Amino acid sequence: MAQETLFPAPQQPAQKDQPLAARMRPRSLDEFVGQEHLVGPEHELRRAIEEDRVGSMILWGPPGSGKTTLARLIARVTSSHFVPLSAVSAGVADLRRNIEEARLRRAQSGQRTILFIDEIHRFNKGQQDAVLPYVEDGVITLIGATTENPSFEVNAALLSRTRVFVLAALDDVQVGAIVDRAVSDAERGLGNRNVDLEADARAALIRVANGDARIALNGLEAAAALARPRQGRRVVTAALVEEAVQRKNLLYDRAGEEHYNIISALHKSLRDSDPDASLYWLGRMLEAGEDPLYVARRLIRFASEDIGLADPQALTQAVAAQQAAHFIGMPEANLALAQAVVYLATAPKSNALYAAYATVQEDVERTRADPVPLHLRNAPTPLMRKIGYGKGYRYAHDYDEAQVDQQHLPDAIKDRTYYHPSDRGYEKTVQERLDAFEAARRKTKKSSG
């Protein structure tokens, strides 16, 4: 009678009832598509895998880039026991149970255990801390997979004990190769189902996948199921692909790094006066479901930070877009936001206000909070007048051109100049006005002296 074992078999062959994406997982590093910078011939990670000297790691990349597949391949090539956990559903008790089994496995057979934690960024600090000591003493080899920047989502202590490998989204050629393999593979794919994939349908699959191999394969399988047999063949058309997939996958997480990457791209495109790129990044956010009021808030900030008085209407346009978005909502508000984006992109740029206020903040932080000069204070009571409140204040309208030379800042910073208008847009007019004010004040000072 076969001896019973505490541990299940580490790998099982693909089953016919599994989804196509699962059946088509590569069985070797040579079958793995993409990530040549990591697992191409002679690259460091591939050598480490083939030489069985793999340490704990974090695989960071977009959905469908091969993180889970690569982890499984590492286990297969190194003859390690593979334990997959999802951070969405697993807790500390699951971790401890699997770690204890890994300890026994190592003691009984010497076999290494690879603990694969998918979406490791969803583990809280306590859960991540629970893994740490077992990574340190080698009870497990941890492979964490995440779509979020591990710098922000993984504890520093755990991050310092792992290596981070960055996976890129697959390009169109690579997704196409995966689709072609699935169509022709008779053992695991659709090769024995007489599927003909039209060129337009293939292009549509690649387009909607947006670099995600899983979406391409799921879409292919669904479209093939929708295709009605004709003369013994299933012809997959572009229309069937569109019906099966419904909507292109947009990589966007309103709470994650891509959210900040795209708003950064929008802000910088606006600053560089590129309306086309600005509209594109706006569309990427809105079509992926971003809150239009969040976008409007960012546009309002941009109007003051990067345009300011170079075009005073910029802030008006941004606020109007915010009001429109609040009033009519999406999708109707997309054009109001697009109008504001084009206006801001094509407006003259100046960061003079931003720089001026930043310097004010520094002075408020670093200098004494000196009192307001007495002559600028109101004197509503006899006592205040008696101690000098308002004494010596000169009312501007009593002077030519409503200009008077008097001190407005505390003594310690009385000669400070914060606002330096640019020579662009309306700020050029502002500078001319400031020069005229200064000339009038000098004239007033000379005549009163």
C-alpha positions in Angstrom: 0.0 0.0 0.0 1.3 3.4 -0.9 2.6 5.4 2.0 0.4 8.3 3.0 1.9 11.7 3.0 1.0 14.9 4.7 1.7 17.0 1.6 -0.1 17.1 -1.7 1.6 16.8 -5.0 3.2 20.1 -6.0 2.1 20.3 -9.6 -0.9 19.0 -11.5 -1.2 18.9 -15.3 -3.7 21.2 -16.9 -7.2 19.9 -16.9 -9.6 20.1 -19.8 -12.2 21.9 -17.8 -9.7 24.7 -16.8 -10.0 28.1 -18.5 -7.9 28.4 -21.6 -5.6 30.9 -19.8 -4.8 28.4 -17.1 -4.3 25.5 -19.6 -1.9 27.6 -21.7 0.5 28.5 -18.9 4.0 27.9 -20.1 5.6 24.6 -18.9 9.2 25.8 -19.3 11.2 29.1 -19.3 11.6 28.6 -23.1 7.8 28.8 -23.5 7.5 31.9 -21.4 6.7 34.9 -23.5 8.0 38.4 -22.6 10.2 39.7 -19.8 13.3 39.0 -21.7 15.1 41.4 -19.4 14.5 39.0 -16.6 14.3 35.5 -18.0 16.0 35.8 -21.4 19.1 33.7 -22.0 22.0 34.7 -19.8 20.0 37.1 -17.7 20.5 37.1 -14.0 17.2 35.8 -12.8 17.1 33.0 -15.4 20.6 31.9 -14.3 19.5 32.0 -10.7 16.5 29.8 -11.5 18.4 27.3 -13.6 21.2 27.1 -11.0 18.7 26.7 -8.1 19.8 29.7 -6.1 16.6 31.6 -6.0 15.9 33.8 -3.1 12.8 35.5 -1.9 11.4 38.2 -4.3 8.6 40.5 -5.2 7.3 40.4 -8.7 5.9 43.8 -9.6 4.0 44.3 -12.8 0.6 45.0 -14.4 -2.1 42.3 -14.7 -1.5 39.6 -17.2 2.3 40.2 -17.4 3.1 36.7 -16.1 3.8 37.1 -12.4 1.9 33.9 -11.3 3.2 32.0 -14.3 6.8 32.9 -13.5 6.4 31.9 -9.9 5.1 28.5 -10.9 7.9 28.0 -13.4 10.5 28.9 -10.7 8.9 26.2 -8.5 8.9 23.7 -11.3 12.5 24.3 -12.5 13.9 24.2 -8.9 11.8 21.2 -7.9 10.3 23.3 -5.1 6.9 22.7 -3.5 4.6 25.5 -4.6 2.0 26.9 -2.2 -0.2 29.6 -3.7 -2.1 32.0 -1.4 -4.2 35.0 -2.2 -3.8 38.0 0.0 -7.5 38.8 -0.6 -8.7 35.7 1.3 -5.8 34.3 3.3 -5.1 35.3 6.9 -2.4 34.9 9.5 -3.7 31.4 10.4 -3.3 30.3 6.8 0.2 31.6 6.7 1.2 29.9 9.9 -0.3 26.6 8.9 1.5 26.6 5.5 4.8 27.7 7.1 4.6 24.9 9.7 4.0 22.4 6.8 7.0 23.9 5.0 9.2 23.4 8.1 8.1 19.7 8.3 8.6 19.2 4.6 12.2 20.6 4.8 13.0 18.4 7.8 11.5 15.2 6.3 12.6 15.5 2.6 14.8 18.6 2.4 12.4 20.0 -0.2 12.2 23.8 -0.4 8.8 25.4 -0.2 7.9 28.5 -2.4 5.1 30.4 -0.7 3.5 32.5 -3.4 1.3 35.3 -2.2 -0.7 36.9 -4.9 -1.6 40.6 -4.4 0.7 40.8 -1.5 0.0 44.6 -1.3 -3.4 43.7 0.2 -1.8 42.1 3.3 -1.8 44.5 6.2 1.3 45.2 8.3 0.6 42.5 10.8 0.2 39.9 8.0 3.4 40.9 6.3 5.2 40.9 9.7 4.0 37.3 10.2 6.0 36.2 7.2 9.2 38.0 8.0 11.0 35.7 10.4 10.4 32.6 8.2 11.8 34.5 5.2 14.9 35.4 7.3 15.6 31.8 8.5 14.8 30.2 5.1 11.9 28.1 6.1 10.1 29.4 3.0 11.1 31.2 -0.1 8.6 34.0 -0.6 7.5 35.1 -4.0 5.0 38.0 -3.7 3.1 39.3 -6.7 1.8 42.8 -6.8 0.4 45.3 -9.3 1.2 48.2 -6.9 4.5 49.9 -6.2 6.1 47.8 -3.5 7.9 50.9 -2.2 4.5 52.0 -0.8 2.7 48.8 -0.3 5.3 46.4 1.2 6.8 46.8 4.7 10.3 48.2 4.6 11.5 45.2 6.7 10.1 42.7 4.3 11.2 44.7 1.3 14.8 44.8 2.5 14.9 40.9 2.7 13.6 40.4 -0.9 14.6 41.4 -4.4 12.1 43.3 -6.5 11.8 42.3 -10.1 9.8 44.6 -12.4 7.7 43.0 -15.1 6.5 45.0 -18.1 3.1 44.8 -19.8 3.3 42.5 -22.8 3.6 44.3 -26.2 1.3 43.5 -29.1 3.7 41.1 -30.8 4.0 39.1 -27.6 0.2 39.0 -27.0 -0.2 37.9 -30.6 2.3 35.1 -30.2 0.4 33.8 -27.1 -3.0 34.0 -29.0 -1.5 32.1 -32.0 -0.1 29.4 -29.8 -3.5 28.9 -28.1 -5.3 28.6 -31.4 -2.9 26.0 -32.8 -2.1 24.0 -29.7 -4.1 20.8 -29.9 -3.2 19.5 -26.5 -4.0 22.4 -24.3 -5.5 25.0 -26.6 -8.1 25.2 -29.3 -6.2 23.3 -32.0 -8.6 20.3 -32.0 -11.7 22.5 -32.1 -11.2 23.7 -35.7 -11.1 27.3 -34.8 -10.2 29.9 -37.5 -9.2 33.3 -36.1 -9.7 36.0 -38.7 -7.0 38.7 -38.9 -9.3 41.5 -37.8 -10.4 39.3 -34.8 -6.8 38.7 -33.9 -6.1 42.4 -34.0 -9.2 43.1 -31.9 -8.1 40.6 -29.3 -4.6 42.2 -29.1 -6.1 45.6 -28.8 -8.6 44.9 -26.0 -6.0 42.9 -24.1 -3.9 46.0 -23.6 -0.9 44.0 -22.7 -2.8 41.5 -20.5 -2.3 37.9 -21.8 -5.1 36.6 -19.6 -7.7 38.9 -21.1 -6.6 37.9 -24.6 -6.9 34.2 -23.9 -10.2 34.6 -22.0 -11.6 36.7 -24.9 -10.4 34.1 -27.5 -12.1 31.3 -25.6 -15.3 33.2 -25.2 -15.4 34.3 -28.8 -14.7 30.7 -30.0 -17.6 29.5 -27.8 -19.9 32.1 -29.5 -18.9 31.1 -33.0 -21.3 28.8 -34.7 -19.8 25.8 -36.6 -19.9 26.3 -40.4 -18.9 23.3 -42.5 -17.0 21.9 -39.5 -15.1 25.1 -38.7 -15.6 27.8 -36.0 -14.8 31.2 -37.6 -14.0 33.8 -35.0 -14.7 37.3 -36.3 -13.9 40.8 -34.9 -17.6 41.2 -34.1 -17.6 38.0 -32.0 -14.5 39.3 -30.1 -16.2 42.6 -29.4 -19.3 40.7 -28.2 -17.2 38.4 -26.0 -15.0 41.0 -24.4 -17.4 44.0 -24.4 -14.9 46.5 -23.3 -11.2 47.2 -23.6 -9.2 46.6 -20.4 -8.0 49.9 -19.0 -5.1 49.6 -16.5 -6.2 52.0 -13.9 -6.7 51.8 -10.1 -8.3 54.8 -8.5 -6.5 54.1 -5.3 -3.2 52.8 -6.7 0.0 54.0 -8.4 -1.4 54.1 -11.9 -3.9 56.7 -10.7 -1.0 58.9 -9.6 1.0 58.1 -12.7 -1.7 59.3 -15.1 -2.7 62.4 -13.2 1.1 63.3 -13.2 1.1 62.7 -17.0 -1.9 65.0 -17.4 -0.3 67.7 -15.2 3.0 67.6 -17.1 1.3 67.6 -20.5 -0.7 70.6 -19.5 2.4 72.4 -18.3 4.2 71.6 -21.5 1.3 73.1 -23.5 0.4 69.8 -25.3 -3.4 69.7 -25.7 -3.4 66.4 -27.5 -1.5 64.5 -24.8 -3.6 66.4 -22.2 -6.8 65.2 -23.8 -5.5 61.6 -24.0 -4.6 61.4 -20.3 -7.9 63.0 -19.4 -9.7 60.4 -21.4 -7.7 57.6 -19.9 -8.9 58.6 -16.5 -12.5 59.4 -17.3 -13.1 56.3 -19.4 -11.7 54.1 -16.7 -14.2 55.5 -14.2 -12.2 58.2 -12.4 -14.3 60.7 -10.3 -14.7 63.7 -12.6 -14.6 66.0 -9.5 -11.2 64.7 -8.6 -10.0 65.7 -12.1 -11.7 69.1 -11.8 -9.9 69.7 -8.5 -6.5 68.9 -10.1 -7.3 71.3 -13.0 -8.2 74.1 -10.5 -4.9 73.6 -8.8 -3.0 73.6 -12.1 -4.7 76.8 -13.2 -3.2 78.7 -10.2 0.1 76.7 -9.9 1.2 76.8 -13.6 -0.7 79.6 -15.2 -1.7 82.1 -12.4 -2.1 85.6 -13.6 -0.5 84.8 -17.0 -4.1 84.2 -17.9 -6.6 85.1 -15.1 -9.4 83.3 -17.1 -7.7 79.9 -16.6 -9.0 79.6 -13.0 -12.4 80.7 -14.2 -12.4 78.0 -16.8 -11.3 75.3 -14.4 -13.9 76.3 -11.8 -16.6 76.4 -14.5 -15.6 72.8 -15.5 -15.9 71.7 -11.8 -19.4 73.3 -11.6 -20.4 71.6 -14.8 -19.1 68.2 -13.6 -21.0 68.6 -10.3 -24.2 69.7 -12.0 -24.6 67.2 -14.9 -22.2 64.4 -13.9 -20.7 61.8 -16.3 -20.7 61.1 -19.1 -22.0 64.6 -20.2 -19.3 66.4 -18.1 -16.5 64.9 -20.2 -16.7 67.7 -22.7 -16.7 70.4 -20.1 -13.5 68.9 -18.6 -12.1 68.5 -22.1 -12.7 72.2 -22.8 -11.0 73.2 -19.6 -8.0 70.9 -20.4 -7.5 72.4 -23.9 -7.8 75.9 -22.5 -5.3 75.3 -19.8 -2.9 73.5 -22.2 -2.9 76.4 -24.6 -2.8 79.2 -22.0 0.4 81.1 -21.3 2.3 79.6 -18.4 3.8 81.1 -15.3 4.6 79.7 -11.9 5.2 83.2 -10.4 2.3 82.8 -8.0 3.4 79.3 -7.0 7.0 80.5 -6.4 5.8 83.6 -4.5 3.6 81.7 -2.1 6.3 79.0 -1.6 8.7 81.8 -0.5 6.0 83.2 1.8 5.6 79.8 3.4 9.3 79.6 4.0 9.4 83.1 5.7 6.3 82.2 7.8 8.1 79.1 9.0 11.6 80.4 9.5 11.2 84.0 10.6 9.7 85.5 13.7 6.0 86.1 13.7 6.5 89.9 14.1 3.5 92.1 14.9 1.6 94.1 12.3 3.1 97.6 12.0 1.1 100.0 14.2 0.1 102.3 11.3 -1.7 99.4 9.5 -3.8 98.4 12.5 -7.4 99.6 12.9 -8.1 101.7 16.0 -11.8 101.3 16.9 -11.3 102.3 20.6 -9.8 105.4 22.3 -7.2 103.1 24.0 -6.0 101.7 20.7 -5.7 105.2 19.3 -3.8 106.3 22.4 -1.2 103.6 22.1 -0.6 104.4 18.4 -2.9 102.0 16.4 -3.4 103.6 13.0 -1.0 106.5 13.7 0.6 107.8 10.5 -1.4 105.6 8.1 -1.9 107.3 4.8 -5.1 106.7 2.8 -4.2 105.8 -0.7 -7.2 107.6 -2.3 -6.0 110.9 -0.9 -3.0 110.8 -3.2 -2.4 111.1 -7.0 -3.1 107.8 -8.8 -4.1 106.3 -5.4 -0.4 105.5 -4.8 1.4 106.1 -1.5 4.8 105.1 -0.2 4.5 103.4 3.1 5.7 100.2 4.8 3.4 97.1 4.8 5.7 94.3 6.0 7.2 93.8 9.4 10.6 95.5 9.9 12.6 92.2 9.7 11.3 91.6 6.1 10.3 95.0 5.0 12.2 94.9 1.8 11.1 91.4 0.8 9.7 90.9 -2.8 7.8 87.7 -3.3 5.9 88.1 -6.5 8.0 88.3 -9.7 5.7 88.3 -12.7 6.8 86.7 -15.9 6.8 88.4 -19.2 4.1 86.1 -20.6 0.4 86.7 -21.1 -1.4 89.0 -18.7 1.5 88.9 -16.3 3.4 91.2 -18.7 0.6 93.8 -18.1 0.8 93.1 -14.3 4.5 93.9 -14.4 3.9 97.1 -16.3 1.3 98.1 -13.7 3.7 97.3 -10.8 6.3 99.5 -12.5 3.8 102.3 -12.9 2.7 102.0 -9.2 6.4 102.2 -8.2 7.0 105.3 -10.3 3.8 107.0 -8.8 4.9 106.2 -5.3 8.3 107.7 -5.9 6.6 110.8 -7.3 4.4 111.0 -4.2 7.3 110.5 -1.9 9.3 113.3 -3.7 6.4 115.7 -3.6 5.7 115.1 0.1 9.3 115.4 1.1 
